[in-house]
Amino acid sequence: MNTLLSEREDMTEEEKSLFLHDLKKVCKEYFEADGRYSVDVARTEKGFSVCVIFDAVRVKKFRKPR
């Protein structure tokens, strides 16, 4: 385990961008979104609070995989 990563206080803008890029792929499976995403990472008593915000136009129908 890389201890430097576990002791950091924040993500870089590049890391946030990479995270959101990956997350958008997942969100597209469940939502039709307007394309604007943001992330906020804050230090908490137990670690971090991560908040991802985006506007969804609609919730897509999906089924349990067989």
C-alpha positions in Angstrom: 0.0 0.0 0.0 1.3 3.4 -0.9 1.2 5.4 2.4 1.7 8.7 0.7 -1.8 8.3 -0.9 -3.5 7.4 2.3 -2.1 10.4 4.1 -3.0 13.1 1.5 -5.5 15.7 2.3 -6.8 16.3 -1.3 -6.8 15.1 -4.9 -5.1 17.0 -7.6 -7.3 18.5 -10.3 -5.9 16.0 -12.8 -6.9 13.1 -10.4 -10.4 14.6 -10.0 -10.7 14.8 -13.8 -9.6 11.1 -14.2 -12.0 10.0 -11.5 -14.9 11.9 -13.1 -14.0 10.5 -16.5 -14.4 6.9 -15.2 -17.5 7.8 -13.1 -19.3 9.2 -16.1 -19.1 5.8 -17.8 -20.9 4.3 -14.9 -23.5 7.1 -14.6 -24.4 6.7 -18.2 -25.6 3.2 -17.4 -28.2 4.6 -15.0 -28.9 8.2 -15.9 -29.2 10.5 -18.9 -27.2 13.5 -17.6 -26.4 16.9 -19.0 -22.7 16.2 -19.0 -21.6 18.5 -16.2 -20.1 16.7 -13.3 -18.2 17.9 -10.2 -16.5 16.3 -7.3 -15.7 17.6 -3.8 -13.4 15.7 -1.5 -13.3 16.8 2.2 -11.3 15.4 5.1 -13.5 14.0 7.9 -12.9 12.4 11.3 -12.9 8.9 9.8 -11.3 9.6 6.5 -12.9 11.5 3.6 -16.3 12.6 2.4 -16.6 12.4 -1.4 -19.5 14.2 -3.0 -20.2 13.8 -6.8 -22.7 16.2 -8.3 -24.4 16.0 -11.6 -27.8 16.9 -13.1 -29.8 13.9 -14.4 -32.4 14.5 -17.0 -33.9 11.1 -16.5 -33.3 7.8 -14.7 -32.9 5.0 -17.2 -34.6 1.7 -16.9 -32.3 -1.2 -16.1 -32.7 -4.8 -15.2 -30.8 -7.2 -13.0 -28.2 -9.1 -15.0 -29.0 -12.7 -15.8 
